[in-house]
Amino acid sequence: MPMARELITDWGSYQAGFDQLLGLAEHKLFIYDEDLSKLRLDQPARLAQLKRLLLTAQPGSIQIALRNAEPFRRQQTHLIQLLATHAHIITIQETSPQLNNLRDSMVLVDNQHGLIRFDKDQARSKLLIDEANELRPYLLRFDEFWKEPGDVVSATNLGL
């Protein structure tokens, strides 16, 4: 696959780039995002891609770090069901409050591909396909976010 970099400036292209990444995912999916609302991961075609990845993924290969997990808990019911049945593969955590001022987002796939959004309120992003070298700093940054103390998001609501 040839290396590719694409600047994205509208939400439709952002969604198409995300779909392209999900289609490429074979082993790992790391997401750092405000609340997953712009990724619309709960849509049937995206859930199907995620389920396909779950068939071959190893424990811990899908990691999602959210700055605000409340919208996820309220709106992503299908993803919560996947989390309930695949908790050994999918881990979702709400990041430490000290990261709440960050405004960017990233989707990283198989250490090769990525979708980097520069600001949570804008579609302006870069799509990286087969760009392992350019992706490396983002993978390191994601790892730093993941290691920060945060709250693991459970598929069950305690106390209900």
N, C-alpha and C positions, 0 to 999 in steps of 0.2 A: 504494500500500500504506500503510495507516495506521501511524503510529508505535506501537511497543509496547515495554513494559518488563515483565518478569516475574521475580519472585523464585523461585528454584528451591531446594528443600531436600532432594530425594532423588535417588539415582543414576538411577532410571528416567526422571525428568523431565530430568535432565542429559543423558542419552543422547538423549532425544527432541529436546531443544533443539539438540544438536549435529547431529542428522539434519536438522532444519529448516534450520540454517545451510548445511549441505552442499547441500541442495536449492536454496537461494537463490543459491549461488555461481555467478557468471558470468565473473569476471575474475581476482580475487585471493583467496588464502587464506593468512593468516599465523597460525601457531600458536606459542605459547610455552607449554611444558609441562615437567613433570618428566621424563617418559619415554614419553608417548603411551599408556601402559597403560590409563588410565581412559577414553580416547576410543575405544578399540577400533576404530581405523581400519582394521584388517586384516580386518574382517568383510565378507562379499561385497556387501551393499547399500551400505556406505560406500565400498568400493573402486570399485563401479560409479559412484557419484556423483563420485568423484575422477577416474575415467577420463573421464567426461563433461566435467568441467572442463578436463582436459588437451587435449581436442579444440579448444578455443577460446582457451586461455591463452597468453599471451605469455611469452617467456623471463624467468625470474626471478619469475614471478607466484605461485608457491607457495613460501613460506619457512617452514621449521619449525625453531624453536630449542628445543633440549632441554638441561635441566640435567644429565641423565644419559643418555647414548646407548647404554649397554650393553644394557639390556632391549630397546631398539629393534633393535639388531643381532642379538640372539638370537631375538626373537619375531615380528618384523614382516616375514616373508619375502616376502609378496606386495607390500608397500610397497617393500621393497628392490628387487624386480624392476622396479617402476614407476620407481624412482629410476634404475636402470641404463639404462632405455630413454628416459627423459625428463629426464635430468640438466640439460638446458638450461632446463627449466621449473621443476623441483623442486630446491630447495637445502635441505639439512638440515645444521645445525651444532650442535655441542655448545658451550654457552655457556662463557664464562670462569668459572673456579672462584670468582671473587669474587662471582658471582651465585648461587652454590649455596645461600645462606641464604634466598633468596626463596622464598615458599611459594605464591604465587598462580599462576594459569594463565590464558591467554586464547586465544580463537579469534576472529579478525577476518576478516570477509568483505566484499570490495568497498568498503571504507571506509564501509560503511553499517550493517553488522550485526555483533553480537559476542556471545560467551558468555564471561563473566568469572567464574572460580572463585576464591574468596577464599583458600582453603587447599587444598593438594594432597591432604590426607587427608579432606576433607569435600566433600559435593556442593553445599553452599550456594554459589549462583551467581546472577548476573543475566543474563538473556537480553535483548538489545537488538535490535529489528528496526526498520530504517529510522530509526536514531538517530545520524546522522552527527555532530551536535554533541557528544553525550555520548561518542561513540566516539573523538573526536579525541585526547584525552589518552592513551588506550590505544595508538593508532597511533603517537604520538610516543614513548611508552615502548618499544613493540616496536622501533621504529627505533633507539633507543639500545641496546637489548639486541643487536640485529643487528650494530651497528657495533663492539661490544666484540670484542676478539680471542678467537676460539674455534676449535675444530677442525672442519673440514668433514667430514661423515660421507659416506663413499664407499660405493657399492654393492658394491665388491669388497673382499675381505680381502687386504691385502698380506701376502706371506710365506707364503701357503698354496698 
